[in-house]
Amino acid sequence: ATVEPIAMLVREVAGPRAAVAVLVPPGASPHTFEPKPSDVAKLAGAALVVEAGAGLDGWLRALLAATSPAPARLTLVDVAGVDPLPAAAHADGDGGGRHGRVDPHVWLDPIRVRDALVPALVAQLAALDPAQRAAYEAAGRDFQERLGALDAELRAALAGRGRRFVAFHAAWRYFAQRYGLEEVGVVEEAPGEEPTPRELAALVGRARAAGVPAILVEPQLSPRVARAIAAEFGATTVLVDPNGDPSDPARDGYAELLRWNAAAFARALGSAP
């Protein structure tokens, strides 16, 4: 897998029947990741590589070109039924960012995971390992049941909270769509793409008008700019994490990661008006 949250999904379906390695190390951003020669060796021994797509892990293309034989490849945003969202939501940005036209953070919607990604993972793993098809299918069904329960749990955690938020990084649109939240704006459409003074002023104005109580920041990205912007409209910053961390039991599995983020959103959103 290119990133940890995708590896979490693969592990749920593969179980002990596959060893799952992650190319982007914990704490690093996939947007700024630079592969090493050792990553080619990882791919050379793989039967399958699973990527987000839409430019999040665009560096994978060069790695695969250097790998022979290349593993099978599954791109999550291209899976049937994902219904990908556009990468840009606000007209005062340049729109594209590094992701191109599609938002790659599809794993942050547990229902898209349940209904589209799990069946695709089951099919891909079963095609590569037909003798274990029944085991992959059973694991997939079990995971799908748990995802339905997780969705209900997250919905309850966000009930009675505000609906509007500002994020430092445009990672939360699938999560927001699923749970009826409104992204008022983002500081950076893609990491490293700093907004212009005009764009910042427009964001501060929208956030102040919407009464947004906090900006969502991420452990992989510097919070310095977000804190300065939050001070402009009397907000705080709250840590969220789209990627997870295998060294933190609160974020080392898929359900754990989404519960952790729902709790963070509940803090950031404040009480419903």
N, C-alpha and C positions, 0 to 999 in steps of 0.2 A: 504494500500500500504506500501511496505517496505521503499521506499524513496520518496522524494518530487516530482521529475520529473515524476515518475509513477503515483502518485496521481493526478498530473496535467492532464494526459491523461484520467484517470478514470473520473475525474470531467467533462471533456469535453463531454464524452458520457453519463454519468449518470445524469448530470444536478442536478436539485433539488430532483430527485427521490431517491437519496442515500446520506448518510453521509459518507464522505471519511476521514479516519484518517491515519496518517503517523507514522510509528514506529520509524524511525531515526529522531531525532530532527534537526531543522535548525542549520547549522554550524558544525554538526558532520559528520564524514566520516563513510559510511556504512562498510568500511573495518575494522574499529576498534571499531565499536559499540558493547556495551555489554547490552543485554536486561535486563530489570528490571521485578520484579513480576507484576507490573502494566501493563506491555505489554501483559502478559497472559490474564489479564482481558479484554484488548482491543480486543484481538483475540476471546475470548469466546463469545463476543456479535456480531461478524462479520459473515456475510453470505459468504463473499469472501475475500481472500487475494491475492494480485497481487505482484509478486516478479520479479526481473530481472533474477535471476538464475545465473548459471556459477560461483558460489562461492561468488559473490558480497554480497549476503545476506544469506550466508550459516547458520548463527545463527538462521534463521527462523525454521529450522528443529527441533531443540530442543524445541523452543516455541510451535510449533504445537503438538509435542509429549505430552506436558503438558496441552494442551487445549482439553476440551471435552464439547460438540462435536466440532470437528475441522471444520473450514470453508472450502468451496471449494477453490481450489488453481489454479491460472493461472501463469505459468512461461513464461516470454516474450521470452527468447532465444529459447524456444522449440516450439514457435508458427510456424505453417506451413507458408512458404514463407519468413521467416526472413532471411534465408541464413546467419547464424552467421559467423563472421570473427574469425580467430585464435587469441588467446590472445598474442602471441609473434611474433614480426616482425623482431627481430634482433638476429643474431646468437651469439653475444657476451654476451648475458644474459642467465639466466638459462631456459628461455622460458616459464615456466609454471606460475610462480607467484601464487597468491592465487586463481586466477580465474579458474585454470585448463586450459583446452585447448581452451576455447571459450571466446571471449571478451563480457562482459555483457552489455556494454554501448549502446545498440541498439537504445535507445530513442533519441540519438543525430543525427539520420538520419530521417528527416521528411517524406521521401518517404517510408522507411520501416514502419514507424508509420502509414502512410496513407494506404498502400497496404496490410499490414499484421496485425499490432497490433490493429488498429481500428476495423476491422471486427471481430477479436477474442474477443475484449472487448464487442462489441455489442452482439455477440452470447452468451457469458458467462452471461452477465447481463440479457438478454432476457430469458435464461434458468432458471435463479433464480427468475425472476419476469415476468412471461409470460404476465400478464395483461398490462404491459407497453412496450411490444415488439415494437410496432409501434413508440413510442416516442424514444426509444433507437436507432432504425434504422434511424429515421429522424435526430437525433443529430449526429449520426455517419456520415451520408452523408454530413451534413453541415460542420463538422470538416474536412472531407476529402477534400472538396472544398477549405477550407481555408488553408489546408496544401499544396495543389498544388500551391496556390498563394505565400505562405511563401517560398517554395522552390525556386521559381523564384526570389523572393526578396533577398534571401540569396546569390543566384548565382550572382546577380547584385552587391551586396555589396562586393563580393570578386573578381570581375572582375578587371583586370589591376593590381592586387597585385602579390607579389611573391608567390611561391608555397610551399616552404620548411619551416619546423618548427621543433623545439625540444620542447617536453613537459616534465614536471616534472613527470607526472603520465600518464600511458597508457590508457587514456580515449577517445581519439579523432579519432580512426581509422575509425569508421563508418562515422563520419562527413568528414574526410579527403577523404575517398573513394568517397563519394557523390559529393564533390566539387573539385575533382582533385588536392588535396593537397598531399604533400609528407612528411611523418614523417621521419625525418633524424635519430631520436633516442629519447629515453626517459631516464630520470634520474633514476626512479624507476618503474619497471614493475608493482609492486603492492606497495601501501603505506607501509613503514616500512622495505622494502627490499632494503637496501642501496647497491649501486653498489660497486664493488671492485675498488681499484686504477687502475687496468688494464682496467676495463670496463669504468671508468671515462675518462681515457686518450684516449681510442678509441672514446668515444662520443665527446670529445672536438675536436679531429682530424677531425671527420666527419663533425661536425658543422662548424668548421673553413673552411674546404674545400668547403662546400656547401654555404658559405656566409650567414648563418642563423643570422638574426639580433636580435632575441629575444628568450627567453625561456618562455613557458607558465606555469604559476603557478596557484594554486587554493586556495580559501579561507579556505578550510578544512585542508590544509596541510602546514607545515612550509616551507617558501620560502628560508630559510637560505642557504641550500646546493645549490639550484638553482642559487642564486645570486653569490655565490662563483664560480660556474662553468661558469656562463655568463661572469664574469670578465676575465676568462681564454681566451675567444675568442672575447672579445670586444662587447658583446651583452648586452641587457637590459632584464628585466623581464616584462611580461604583464599578468595581471590577467584574467583568464577565469574561468568558473564555470559550471561543468556538472550537478550540482544538483539543482541550483536555491535557492531562499530565499523568503518565503512568506511575510517577513517584508519589502522587497525592491520592490516597484512597477515596477522597471526595470527588475526584474527577478522572478516575482511572478506568471507568467503564462507560458504556453509552448511556444507560439509564442514570447512572450517578452524575455524569456530566450535564445532562439536561435538567435533572433536579437542581443541581447546583446553580445553573444559570437561571432557572425559573425563580429560585429564591433571591438571586441577585436582582433580577428584573422587578420582583415584588418590592424590594427595598428601593430601587431606583424610581419606580413609577409613583410611589406614594399612594395615599388613599384616594379612592374615587371621589370626584367633586360632588 
